[in-house]
Structure formats: C-alpha cells, structure tokens
C-alpha cells in the first residue's frame, strides 16, 4: 500500500510560517512575504501592496492578538489561474476582532488607528474569520492579471468586487 502526499494544483502556490507575537516577528513576516512573493509569478506592484498589507496585519497580530507566548501564523496563497493573492494572519485572540476602519479622519497625533485603513485601501477585499478553538484569521485578497501563457492567451481575468476603482497590475 502506498500513500501519496496531497498536492496543490500547479497554478496554486502556498506559503505558511509561524512567527513570534513580537515586533520582531511582525518585521520577519513582512520580509519573508516579500522574499516568497519574489519567487512567484506576480508583479512588483502586487508585491508592494502585499508587503504593506502583511506589515499591518502582522503588527496587529503581535500587538493586539498576543496571548502569552503563542505565535501568530502568516499564510500566503497565490492562485494564478484565478489571478488572486490571499494573505491571512491568524492569532490567538478571537475575542479581539478588528472593527472596520472609521469613516472619519484619524487624529494627526494619534499613534494608532490607521492600519486597517491602509489594508482597506490596498486590498481588493478583506475580512475576519473565527479560527477554532479561540483565535481569528484576518485575511486580505489582492486581484492581479494572471501571467500570459505560451501563445499569448491570458490564463484568467482579474475581477473586482470591492466597488472601488483600481488599476489592475
């Protein structure tokens, strides 16, 4: 009897890493995400957007989602056929769900309160899901134009559901 390891389809790439719930862990999450994205077929513009999103979500997980010595998890999933990059950060504090960014202006001297505004501006979609038994996952998705196949045809077209006008890279 032989067993096979499940594999993702050829056009789906995945990366996941546990990181310490510290500022250093948040910085490392950003650096690892950028290095991973540079090896995948995405444009520099998508990588830059993702870098900022990872930075904000990882800092939030380290500052607001920390429980004792529990780590947070960074996961990146790239589906080139669908033209979609999903960024997910999971932490242990499910009861501390982020609220949608305030519509009004943030005080100029406030030290926090802008992170999810940046995520909302940079991501095409974002949200929060429970992560059993007691955590949460904050995710963001970036649409992009899929790579061109040999012969010149596109593998998939990017779609937008956010209602905002955005140039697709």
C-alpha positions as CSV (number, residue, x, y, z in Angstrom):
1,X,0.0,0.0,0.0
2,X,1.4,3.4,-1.0
3,X,0.3,6.7,0.3
4,X,0.5,9.9,-1.7
5,X,1.0,13.4,-0.3
6,X,-1.8,15.8,-1.4
7,X,-0.5,18.4,-3.8
8,X,-1.9,21.8,-4.8
9,X,-2.7,22.4,-8.4
10,X,0.3,23.7,-10.5
11,X,-1.2,27.2,-10.6
12,X,-1.7,27.4,-6.8
13,X,1.3,28.4,-4.6
14,X,1.2,28.4,-0.8
15,X,3.5,29.6,2.0
16,X,2.9,29.4,5.7
17,X,5.0,30.3,8.7
18,X,4.6,30.5,12.5
19,X,6.2,33.7,13.9
20,X,6.6,35.0,17.4
21,X,4.0,37.5,18.5
22,X,6.5,40.3,18.8
23,X,7.5,43.4,16.8
24,X,10.5,41.3,15.5
25,X,8.1,38.6,14.4
26,X,6.0,41.1,12.6
27,X,9.0,42.5,10.8
28,X,10.1,39.0,9.9
29,X,6.6,38.2,8.5
30,X,6.9,41.2,6.1
31,X,10.5,40.2,5.0
32,X,9.5,36.6,4.4
33,X,6.4,37.5,2.5
34,X,8.4,39.8,0.1
35,X,11.1,37.1,-0.4
36,X,8.4,34.5,-1.1
37,X,6.4,36.7,-3.5
38,X,9.6,37.5,-5.5
39,X,9.8,33.8,-6.4
40,X,6.2,33.6,-7.6
41,X,4.7,35.0,-10.8
42,X,3.4,38.3,-9.5
43,X,4.3,41.9,-10.5
44,X,6.3,44.2,-8.4
45,X,3.2,46.3,-7.8
46,X,1.3,43.4,-6.3
47,X,4.3,42.5,-4.2
48,X,4.5,46.1,-2.8
49,X,0.8,46.1,-2.0
50,X,1.1,42.7,-0.3
51,X,4.2,43.9,1.7
52,X,2.2,46.7,3.3
53,X,-0.8,44.5,4.0
54,X,1.4,41.8,5.6
55,X,3.1,44.5,7.7
56,X,-0.1,45.9,9.0
57,X,-1.8,42.6,9.7
58,X,1.3,41.1,11.4
59,X,1.8,44.2,13.6
60,X,-1.9,44.0,14.6
61,X,-1.5,40.2,15.5
62,X,1.7,40.9,17.5
63,X,0.2,43.9,19.4
64,X,-3.5,43.1,19.8
65,X,-3.7,39.3,19.2
66,X,-0.9,38.2,21.5
67,X,-1.7,35.6,24.2
68,X,1.3,34.6,26.4
69,X,3.9,33.0,24.3
70,X,1.6,31.9,21.5
71,X,2.7,32.6,18.0
72,X,0.8,34.0,15.0
73,X,0.6,32.4,11.6
74,X,1.3,34.0,8.2
75,X,-0.2,32.3,5.2
76,X,0.1,33.3,1.6
77,X,-1.8,31.6,-1.2
78,X,-1.4,32.6,-4.9
79,X,-3.8,31.2,-7.4
80,X,-2.5,32.3,-10.8
81,X,-5.5,30.8,-12.7
82,X,-7.9,33.0,-10.7
83,X,-5.5,35.9,-10.5
84,X,-5.8,36.1,-6.7
85,X,-3.3,36.5,-3.9
86,X,-4.7,35.8,-0.4
87,X,-2.9,37.0,2.7
88,X,-4.0,35.5,6.0
89,X,-2.7,36.2,9.5
90,X,-4.0,34.1,12.4
91,X,-3.6,34.9,16.1
92,X,-4.9,33.5,19.4
93,X,-7.3,36.4,20.4
94,X,-10.6,35.6,18.7
95,X,-12.5,37.8,21.1
96,X,-10.5,40.9,19.8
97,X,-12.0,41.2,16.4
98,X,-10.9,44.3,14.4
99,X,-13.6,46.7,13.6
100,X,-14.0,48.2,10.2
101,X,-12.0,51.4,9.7
102,X,-13.7,54.6,10.9
103,X,-15.1,56.7,8.1
104,X,-14.0,59.9,9.8
105,X,-10.5,61.2,9.8
106,X,-7.9,59.8,12.4
107,X,-6.3,62.4,14.6
108,X,-3.0,63.6,13.3
109,X,-1.3,63.0,16.6
110,X,-2.8,59.5,17.2
111,X,-0.3,56.7,17.5
112,X,-2.6,54.1,16.0
113,X,-5.8,53.6,14.1
114,X,-4.5,53.8,10.5
115,X,-3.5,50.1,9.9
116,X,-6.8,48.8,8.7
117,X,-7.4,52.0,6.7
118,X,-4.3,51.0,4.8
119,X,-5.4,47.4,4.4
120,X,-8.8,48.6,3.2
121,X,-7.1,50.9,0.6
122,X,-4.6,48.4,-0.6
123,X,-6.6,45.1,-0.7
124,X,-9.5,44.4,-3.0
125,X,-11.3,42.6,-0.2
126,X,-10.6,41.8,3.5
127,X,-12.3,40.3,6.4
128,X,-12.1,38.3,9.6
129,X,-13.0,34.7,10.3
130,X,-13.0,32.7,13.5
131,X,-10.1,30.2,13.9
132,X,-11.1,27.5,16.3
133,X,-10.8,27.0,19.2
134,X,-10.3,30.6,20.2
135,X,-8.4,32.5,17.6
136,X,-9.2,34.6,14.5
137,X,-7.8,34.9,11.0
138,X,-7.7,38.4,9.4
139,X,-7.4,38.0,5.6
140,X,-6.9,40.2,2.6
141,X,-7.1,39.5,-1.1
142,X,-5.4,41.2,-4.0
143,X,-6.5,40.6,-7.5
144,X,-4.0,40.7,-10.4
145,X,-3.8,40.0,-14.0
146,X,-2.7,36.4,-14.5
147,X,0.5,35.6,-16.3
148,X,0.4,35.2,-20.1
149,X,0.6,31.6,-21.3
150,X,2.7,30.4,-24.2
151,X,0.7,31.5,-27.3
152,X,-0.3,34.8,-25.8
153,X,-3.6,33.9,-24.1
154,X,-4.3,35.0,-20.5
155,X,-4.9,32.2,-18.0
156,X,-7.6,34.2,-16.2
157,X,-9.0,37.6,-15.9
158,X,-8.9,39.5,-12.7
159,X,-12.2,40.6,-11.2
160,X,-13.1,43.2,-8.7
161,X,-15.9,43.0,-6.2
162,X,-14.8,45.8,-3.9
163,X,-16.7,48.6,-5.7
164,X,-13.6,50.8,-5.8
165,X,-11.9,51.8,-9.0
166,X,-8.4,50.3,-9.1
167,X,-5.8,49.7,-11.7
168,X,-5.1,46.0,-12.0
169,X,-1.4,45.2,-12.2
